[in-house]
Amino acid sequence: YDQDLVTFEEGGTYDQRDAEGFIKLNALRLRTLAKRAARGAKQ
């Protein structure tokens, strides 16, 4: 265990801006499914 490697605050190991892209990509399947379901409900 190395405290310097696990921190999100210092050292630039992890860029918290990356989380936004991950969240959007991970949610893509849910948004697509919701659009398909809405389209199916209208028919």
CHARMM-style PDB file with segment names, atoms N, HN, CA, C and O in Angstrom:
ATOM      1  N   TYR     1       0.844  -1.170   0.000  1.00  0.00      PROA
ATOM      2  CA  TYR     1       0.000   0.000   0.000  1.00  0.00      PROA
ATOM      3  C   TYR     1       0.886   1.228   0.000  1.00  0.00      PROA
ATOM      4  O   TYR     1       1.780   1.368   0.835  1.00  0.00      PROA
ATOM      5  N   ASP     2       0.629   2.113  -0.942  1.00  0.00      PROA
ATOM      6  HN  ASP     2      -0.097   1.999  -1.621  1.00  0.00      PROA
ATOM      7  CA  ASP     2       1.437   3.329  -1.049  1.00  0.00      PROA
ATOM      8  C   ASP     2       0.489   4.527  -1.078  1.00  0.00      PROA
ATOM      9  O   ASP     2      -0.222   4.734  -2.061  1.00  0.00      PROA
ATOM     10  N   GLN     3       0.477   5.297  -0.023  1.00  0.00      PROA
ATOM     11  HN  GLN     3       1.055   5.129   0.776  1.00  0.00      PROA
ATOM     12  CA  GLN     3      -0.423   6.447   0.104  1.00  0.00      PROA
ATOM     13  C   GLN     3      -0.270   7.422  -1.061  1.00  0.00      PROA
ATOM     14  O   GLN     3      -1.247   8.049  -1.472  1.00  0.00      PROA
ATOM     15  N   ASP     4       0.932   7.555  -1.593  1.00  0.00      PROA
ATOM     16  HN  ASP     4       1.726   7.046  -1.259  1.00  0.00      PROA
ATOM     17  CA  ASP     4       1.162   8.484  -2.703  1.00  0.00      PROA
ATOM     18  C   ASP     4       0.476   8.027  -3.984  1.00  0.00      PROA
ATOM     19  O   ASP     4       0.153   8.858  -4.832  1.00  0.00      PROA
ATOM     20  N   LEU     5       0.249   6.746  -4.140  1.00  0.00      PROA
ATOM     21  HN  LEU     5       0.511   6.071  -3.451  1.00  0.00      PROA
ATOM     22  CA  LEU     5      -0.382   6.230  -5.353  1.00  0.00      PROA
ATOM     23  C   LEU     5      -1.903   6.214  -5.281  1.00  0.00      PROA
ATOM     24  O   LEU     5      -2.566   6.263  -6.317  1.00  0.00      PROA
ATOM     25  N   VAL     6      -2.457   6.149  -4.100  1.00  0.00      PROA
ATOM     26  HN  VAL     6      -1.919   6.109  -3.258  1.00  0.00      PROA
ATOM     27  CA  VAL     6      -3.903   5.984  -3.971  1.00  0.00      PROA
ATOM     28  C   VAL     6      -4.669   7.299  -3.843  1.00  0.00      PROA
ATOM     29  O   VAL     6      -5.898   7.289  -3.908  1.00  0.00      PROA
ATOM     30  N   THR     7      -4.007   8.391  -3.670  1.00  0.00      PROA
ATOM     31  HN  THR     7      -3.008   8.398  -3.617  1.00  0.00      PROA
ATOM     32  CA  THR     7      -4.706   9.654  -3.488  1.00  0.00      PROA
ATOM     33  C   THR     7      -5.255  10.192  -4.804  1.00  0.00      PROA
ATOM     34  O   THR     7      -4.625  10.066  -5.854  1.00  0.00      PROA
ATOM     35  N   PHE     8      -6.430  10.788  -4.730  1.00  0.00      PROA
ATOM     36  HN  PHE     8      -6.941  10.891  -3.877  1.00  0.00      PROA
ATOM     37  CA  PHE     8      -7.019  11.456  -5.889  1.00  0.00      PROA
ATOM     38  C   PHE     8      -6.695  12.945  -5.882  1.00  0.00      PROA
ATOM     39  O   PHE     8      -7.016  13.659  -6.832  1.00  0.00      PROA
ATOM     40  N   GLU     9      -6.074  13.398  -4.836  1.00  0.00      PROA
ATOM     41  HN  GLU     9      -5.813  12.818  -4.064  1.00  0.00      PROA
ATOM     42  CA  GLU     9      -5.862  14.828  -4.649  1.00  0.00      PROA
ATOM     43  C   GLU     9      -4.551  15.344  -5.216  1.00  0.00      PROA
ATOM     44  O   GLU     9      -4.509  16.458  -5.739  1.00  0.00      PROA
ATOM     45  N   GLU    10      -3.493  14.574  -5.129  1.00  0.00      PROA
ATOM     46  HN  GLU    10      -3.527  13.670  -4.704  1.00  0.00      PROA
ATOM     47  CA  GLU    10      -2.172  15.074  -5.496  1.00  0.00      PROA
ATOM     48  C   GLU    10      -1.491  14.149  -6.492  1.00  0.00      PROA
ATOM     49  O   GLU    10      -1.862  12.983  -6.630  1.00  0.00      PROA
ATOM     50  N   GLY    11      -0.509  14.671  -7.171  1.00  0.00      PROA
ATOM     51  HN  GLY    11      -0.208  15.618  -7.059  1.00  0.00      PROA
ATOM     52  CA  GLY    11       0.352  13.831  -7.981  1.00  0.00      PROA
ATOM     53  C   GLY    11      -0.094  13.594  -9.403  1.00  0.00      PROA
ATOM     54  O   GLY    11       0.685  13.092 -10.214  1.00  0.00      PROA
ATOM     55  N   GLY    12      -1.297  13.933  -9.723  1.00  0.00      PROA
ATOM     56  HN  GLY    12      -1.930  14.341  -9.065  1.00  0.00      PROA
ATOM     57  CA  GLY    12      -1.754  13.780 -11.093  1.00  0.00      PROA
ATOM     58  C   GLY    12      -1.955  12.347 -11.551  1.00  0.00      PROA
ATOM     59  O   GLY    12      -2.087  12.100 -12.750  1.00  0.00      PROA
ATOM     60  N   THR    13      -1.981  11.403 -10.630  1.00  0.00      PROA
ATOM     61  HN  THR    13      -1.873  11.604  -9.656  1.00  0.00      PROA
ATOM     62  CA  THR    13      -2.194  10.011 -11.002  1.00  0.00      PROA
ATOM     63  C   THR    13      -3.575   9.824 -11.605  1.00  0.00      PROA
ATOM     64  O   THR    13      -3.745   9.051 -12.548  1.00  0.00      PROA
ATOM     65  N   TYR    14      -4.535  10.510 -11.079  1.00  0.00      PROA
ATOM     66  HN  TYR    14      -4.397  11.138 -10.313  1.00  0.00      PROA
ATOM     67  CA  TYR    14      -5.919  10.394 -11.539  1.00  0.00      PROA
ATOM     68  C   TYR    14      -6.450  11.784 -11.837  1.00  0.00      PROA
ATOM     69  O   TYR    14      -6.369  12.680 -10.997  1.00  0.00      PROA
ATOM     70  N   ASP    15      -6.988  11.962 -13.018  1.00  0.00      PROA
ATOM     71  HN  ASP    15      -7.054  11.234 -13.701  1.00  0.00      PROA
ATOM     72  CA  ASP    15      -7.596  13.232 -13.403  1.00  0.00      PROA
ATOM     73  C   ASP    15      -9.107  13.079 -13.254  1.00  0.00      PROA
ATOM     74  O   ASP    15      -9.734  12.332 -14.005  1.00  0.00      PROA
ATOM     75  N   GLN    16      -9.683  13.775 -12.300  1.00  0.00      PROA
ATOM     76  HN  GLN    16      -9.174  14.382 -11.690  1.00  0.00      PROA
ATOM     77  CA  GLN    16     -11.105  13.615 -12.011  1.00  0.00      PROA
ATOM     78  C   GLN    16     -11.990  14.025 -13.180  1.00  0.00      PROA
ATOM     79  O   GLN    16     -13.162  13.651 -13.217  1.00  0.00      PROA
ATOM     80  N   ARG    17     -11.466  14.775 -14.126  1.00  0.00      PROA
ATOM     81  HN  ARG    17     -10.514  15.078 -14.096  1.00  0.00      PROA
ATOM     82  CA  ARG    17     -12.251  15.121 -15.314  1.00  0.00      PROA
ATOM     83  C   ARG    17     -12.535  13.887 -16.168  1.00  0.00      PROA
ATOM     84  O   ARG    17     -13.482  13.882 -16.954  1.00  0.00      PROA
ATOM     85  N   ASP    18     -11.729  12.855 -16.018  1.00  0.00      PROA
ATOM     86  HN  ASP    18     -10.959  12.860 -15.379  1.00  0.00      PROA
ATOM     87  CA  ASP    18     -11.959  11.615 -16.757  1.00  0.00      PROA
ATOM     88  C   ASP    18     -13.273  10.957 -16.363  1.00  0.00      PROA
ATOM     89  O   ASP    18     -13.881  10.251 -17.167  1.00  0.00      PROA
ATOM     90  N   ALA    19     -13.709  11.180 -15.149  1.00  0.00      PROA
ATOM     91  HN  ALA    19     -13.216  11.754 -14.495  1.00  0.00      PROA
ATOM     92  CA  ALA    19     -14.937  10.554 -14.667  1.00  0.00      PROA
ATOM     93  C   ALA    19     -16.139  10.987 -15.495  1.00  0.00      PROA
ATOM     94  O   ALA    19     -17.045  10.185 -15.723  1.00  0.00      PROA
ATOM     95  N   GLU    20     -16.168  12.225 -15.945  1.00  0.00      PROA
ATOM     96  HN  GLU    20     -15.432  12.877 -15.760  1.00  0.00      PROA
ATOM     97  CA  GLU    20     -17.304  12.713 -16.732  1.00  0.00      PROA
ATOM     98  C   GLU    20     -17.485  11.878 -17.990  1.00  0.00      PROA
ATOM     99  O   GLU    20     -18.599  11.460 -18.306  1.00  0.00      PROA
ATOM    100  N   GLY    21     -16.413  11.638 -18.696  1.00  0.00      PROA
ATOM    101  HN  GLY    21     -15.508  11.977 -18.440  1.00  0.00      PROA
ATOM    102  CA  GLY    21     -16.495  10.828 -19.912  1.00  0.00      PROA
ATOM    103  C   GLY    21     -16.903   9.397 -19.617  1.00  0.00      PROA
ATOM    104  O   GLY    21     -17.680   8.804 -20.366  1.00  0.00      PROA
ATOM    105  N   PHE    22     -16.385   8.837 -18.535  1.00  0.00      PROA
ATOM    106  HN  PHE    22     -15.754   9.319 -17.927  1.00  0.00      PROA
ATOM    107  CA  PHE    22     -16.746   7.476 -18.157  1.00  0.00      PROA
ATOM    108  C   PHE    22     -18.227   7.383 -17.832  1.00  0.00      PROA
ATOM    109  O   PHE    22     -18.903   6.445 -18.254  1.00  0.00      PROA
ATOM    110  N   ILE    23     -18.724   8.342 -17.093  1.00  0.00      PROA
ATOM    111  HN  ILE    23     -18.175   9.104 -16.750  1.00  0.00      PROA
ATOM    112  CA  ILE    23     -20.138   8.325 -16.712  1.00  0.00      PROA
ATOM    113  C   ILE    23     -21.019   8.448 -17.946  1.00  0.00      PROA
ATOM    114  O   ILE    23     -22.009   7.727 -18.071  1.00  0.00      PROA
ATOM    115  N   LYS    24     -20.676   9.344 -18.855  1.00  0.00      PROA
ATOM    116  HN  LYS    24     -19.871   9.930 -18.754  1.00  0.00      PROA
ATOM    117  CA  LYS    24     -21.463   9.501 -20.078  1.00  0.00      PROA
ATOM    118  C   LYS    24     -21.447   8.232 -20.915  1.00  0.00      PROA
ATOM    119  O   LYS    24     -22.482   7.808 -21.431  1.00  0.00      PROA
ATOM    120  N   LEU    25     -20.285   7.632 -21.048  1.00  0.00      PROA
ATOM    121  HN  LEU    25     -19.445   7.976 -20.629  1.00  0.00      PROA
ATOM    122  CA  LEU    25     -20.168   6.411 -21.834  1.00  0.00      PROA
ATOM    123  C   LEU    25     -20.927   5.264 -21.177  1.00  0.00      PROA
ATOM    124  O   LEU    25     -21.613   4.503 -21.858  1.00  0.00      PROA
ATOM    125  N   ASN    26     -20.810   5.141 -19.888  1.00  0.00      PROA
ATOM    126  HN  ASN    26     -20.252   5.760 -19.335  1.00  0.00      PROA
ATOM    127  CA  ASN    26     -21.493   4.074 -19.171  1.00  0.00      PROA
ATOM    128  C   ASN    26     -23.010   4.250 -19.232  1.00  0.00      PROA
ATOM    129  O   ASN    26     -23.740   3.259 -19.255  1.00  0.00      PROA
ATOM    130  N   ALA    27     -23.491   5.480 -19.258  1.00  0.00      PROA
ATOM    131  HN  ALA    27     -22.898   6.285 -19.239  1.00  0.00      PROA
ATOM    132  CA  ALA    27     -24.926   5.752 -19.296  1.00  0.00      PROA
ATOM    133  C   ALA    27     -25.497   5.681 -20.706  1.00  0.00      PROA
ATOM    134  O   ALA    27     -26.716   5.704 -20.875  1.00  0.00      PROA
ATOM    135  N   LEU    28     -24.649   5.597 -21.711  1.00  0.00      PROA
ATOM    136  HN  LEU    28     -23.659   5.578 -21.574  1.00  0.00      PROA
ATOM    137  CA  LEU    28     -25.122   5.571 -23.095  1.00  0.00      PROA
ATOM    138  C   LEU    28     -26.121   4.444 -23.326  1.00  0.00      PROA
ATOM    139  O   LEU    28     -27.137   4.655 -23.989  1.00  0.00      PROA
ATOM    140  N   ARG    29     -25.861   3.272 -22.803  1.00  0.00      PROA
ATOM    141  HN  ARG    29     -25.035   3.101 -22.264  1.00  0.00      PROA
ATOM    142  CA  ARG    29     -26.772   2.146 -22.997  1.00  0.00      PROA
ATOM    143  C   ARG    29     -28.128   2.413 -22.356  1.00  0.00      PROA
ATOM    144  O   ARG    29     -29.156   1.988 -22.883  1.00  0.00      PROA
ATOM    145  N   LEU    30     -28.140   3.110 -21.231  1.00  0.00      PROA
ATOM    146  HN  LEU    30     -27.305   3.456 -20.803  1.00  0.00      PROA
ATOM    147  CA  LEU    30     -29.403   3.416 -20.565  1.00  0.00      PROA
ATOM    148  C   LEU    30     -30.197   4.464 -21.331  1.00  0.00      PROA
ATOM    149  O   LEU    30     -31.418   4.361 -21.445  1.00  0.00      PROA
ATOM    150  N   ARG    31     -29.510   5.469 -21.852  1.00  0.00      PROA
ATOM    151  HN  ARG    31     -28.517   5.553 -21.759  1.00  0.00      PROA
ATOM    152  CA  ARG    31     -30.197   6.484 -22.651  1.00  0.00      PROA
ATOM    153  C   ARG    31     -30.756   5.870 -23.928  1.00  0.00      PROA
ATOM    154  O   ARG    31     -31.874   6.185 -24.334  1.00  0.00      PROA
ATOM    155  N   THR    32     -29.980   4.995 -24.559  1.00  0.00      PROA
ATOM    156  HN  THR    32     -29.071   4.739 -24.229  1.00  0.00      PROA
ATOM    157  CA  THR    32     -30.428   4.338 -25.781  1.00  0.00      PROA
ATOM    158  C   THR    32     -31.639   3.456 -25.497  1.00  0.00      PROA
ATOM    159  O   THR    32     -32.608   3.474 -26.256  1.00  0.00      PROA
ATOM    160  N   LEU    33     -31.595   2.699 -24.432  1.00  0.00      PROA
ATOM    161  HN  LEU    33     -30.808   2.685 -23.815  1.00  0.00      PROA
ATOM    162  CA  LEU    33     -32.708   1.840 -24.051  1.00  0.00      PROA
ATOM    163  C   LEU    33     -33.963   2.664 -23.770  1.00  0.00      PROA
ATOM    164  O   LEU    33     -35.061   2.276 -24.171  1.00  0.00      PROA
ATOM    165  N   ALA    34     -33.811   3.787 -23.090  1.00  0.00      PROA
ATOM    166  HN  ALA    34     -32.919   4.102 -22.765  1.00  0.00      PROA
ATOM    167  CA  ALA    34     -34.957   4.647 -22.784  1.00  0.00      PROA
ATOM    168  C   ALA    34     -35.569   5.216 -24.057  1.00  0.00      PROA
ATOM    169  O   ALA    34     -36.793   5.295 -24.170  1.00  0.00      PROA
ATOM    170  N   LYS    35     -34.742   5.611 -25.013  1.00  0.00      PROA
ATOM    171  HN  LYS    35     -33.748   5.547 -24.922  1.00  0.00      PROA
ATOM    172  CA  LYS    35     -35.261   6.133 -26.281  1.00  0.00      PROA
ATOM    173  C   LYS    35     -36.010   5.052 -27.043  1.00  0.00      PROA
ATOM    174  O   LYS    35     -37.074   5.309 -27.606  1.00  0.00      PROA
ATOM    175  N   ARG    36     -35.461   3.847 -27.062  1.00  0.00      PROA
ATOM    176  HN  ARG    36     -34.597   3.638 -26.604  1.00  0.00      PROA
ATOM    177  CA  ARG    36     -36.126   2.740 -27.749  1.00  0.00      PROA
ATOM    178  C   ARG    36     -37.451   2.416 -27.078  1.00  0.00      PROA
ATOM    179  O   ARG    36     -38.441   2.160 -27.763  1.00  0.00      PROA
ATOM    180  N   ALA    37     -37.487   2.423 -25.767  1.00  0.00      PROA
ATOM    181  HN  ALA    37     -36.683   2.631 -25.210  1.00  0.00      PROA
ATOM    182  CA  ALA    37     -38.714   2.128 -25.030  1.00  0.00      PROA
ATOM    183  C   ALA    37     -39.768   3.200 -25.287  1.00  0.00      PROA
ATOM    184  O   ALA    37     -40.948   2.886 -25.443  1.00  0.00      PROA
ATOM    185  N   ALA    38     -39.349   4.453 -25.330  1.00  0.00      PROA
ATOM    186  HN  ALA    38     -38.391   4.708 -25.203  1.00  0.00      PROA
ATOM    187  CA  ALA    38     -40.287   5.545 -25.594  1.00  0.00      PROA
ATOM    188  C   ALA    38     -40.854   5.441 -27.000  1.00  0.00      PROA
ATOM    189  O   ALA    38     -42.040   5.688 -27.219  1.00  0.00      PROA
ATOM    190  N   ARG    39     -40.015   5.081 -27.939  1.00  0.00      PROA
ATOM    191  HN  ARG    39     -39.052   4.881 -27.761  1.00  0.00      PROA
ATOM    192  CA  ARG    39     -40.464   4.909 -29.318  1.00  0.00      PROA
ATOM    193  C   ARG    39     -41.458   3.759 -29.411  1.00  0.00      PROA
ATOM    194  O   ARG    39     -42.456   3.861 -30.124  1.00  0.00      PROA
ATOM    195  N   GLY    40     -41.201   2.681 -28.711  1.00  0.00      PROA
ATOM    196  HN  GLY    40     -40.390   2.597 -28.132  1.00  0.00      PROA
ATOM    197  CA  GLY    40     -42.090   1.523 -28.718  1.00  0.00      PROA
ATOM    198  C   GLY    40     -43.426   1.822 -28.063  1.00  0.00      PROA
ATOM    199  O   GLY    40     -44.449   1.276 -28.477  1.00  0.00      PROA
ATOM    200  N   ALA    41     -43.439   2.673 -27.057  1.00  0.00      PROA
ATOM    201  HN  ALA    41     -42.608   3.117 -26.721  1.00  0.00      PROA
ATOM    202  CA  ALA    41     -44.675   3.025 -26.362  1.00  0.00      PROA
ATOM    203  C   ALA    41     -45.578   3.887 -27.229  1.00  0.00      PROA
ATOM    204  O   ALA    41     -46.797   3.872 -27.060  1.00  0.00      PROA
ATOM    205  N   LYS    42     -44.998   4.635 -28.149  1.00  0.00      PROA
ATOM    206  HN  LYS    42     -44.008   4.647 -28.287  1.00  0.00      PROA
ATOM    207  CA  LYS    42     -45.778   5.515 -29.021  1.00  0.00      PROA
ATOM    208  C   LYS    42     -46.470   4.743 -30.138  1.00  0.00      PROA
ATOM    209  O   LYS    42     -47.461   5.209 -30.699  1.00  0.00      PROA
ATOM    210  N   GLN    43     -45.944   3.555 -30.460  1.00  0.00      PROA
ATOM    211  HN  GLN    43     -45.139   3.177 -30.003  1.00  0.00      PROA
ATOM    212  CA  GLN    43     -46.487   2.802 -31.595  1.00  0.00      PROA
ATOM    213  C   GLN    43     -47.683   1.994 -31.228  1.00  0.00      PROA
ATOM    214  OT1 GLN    43     -48.249   1.307 -32.079  1.00  0.00      PROA
TER     215      GLN     43
END
